[in-house]
Amino acid sequence: MAYAALAVLAFTTLTDTRIRAGTLLILGLFAFKSWMRRNDVLHPGSDGDAEDQVLAESRRPRADGGFEPM
């Protein structure tokens, strides 16, 4: 929503078409990046990444409370 408001403001206030297009392109890229990372922010650790699961299972606890590789 904030990116849309910034895009409207940029479109209405910038008069040079090249600067306007560049600004809108950058805002669009930021909006796309934010949209792609939204799920990671809302649900951290729930991506089910197999590599993280294998790493977690390949370690065993030590007597001092740390972990050592198996």
C-alpha positions, -999 to +999 in steps of 0.1 A: +000+000+000+028+024+008+045+017-025+012+024-043+010+058-025+046+066-033+040+057-070+009+079-072+028+108-056+058+103-079+036+101-110+017+133-101+047+154-090+075+144-114+074+161-148+104+146-166+093+113-181+127+096-178+129+104-141+093+094-136+098+061-154+130+053-134+113+061-101+083+040-109+106+011-120+126+013-088+094+014-067+080-016-086+112-036-079+110-028-042+073-037-042+081-070-059+109-078-035+087-070-005+059-092-019+084-121-025+097-119+011+064-114+028+059-151+036+093-153+053+085-124+075+050-135+085+060-172+091+097-174+100+112-209+100+081-225+083+095-228+048+103-265+053+138-262+038+152-298+036+188-285+040+180-270+074+162-302+085+192-323+075+216-300+093+195-300+125+193-338+125+230-343+118+240-328+152+239-344+186+240-327+220+273-326+240+275-329+278+282-292+282+250-282+264+265-275+230+262-296+198+288-316+180+286-330+145+277-367+141 
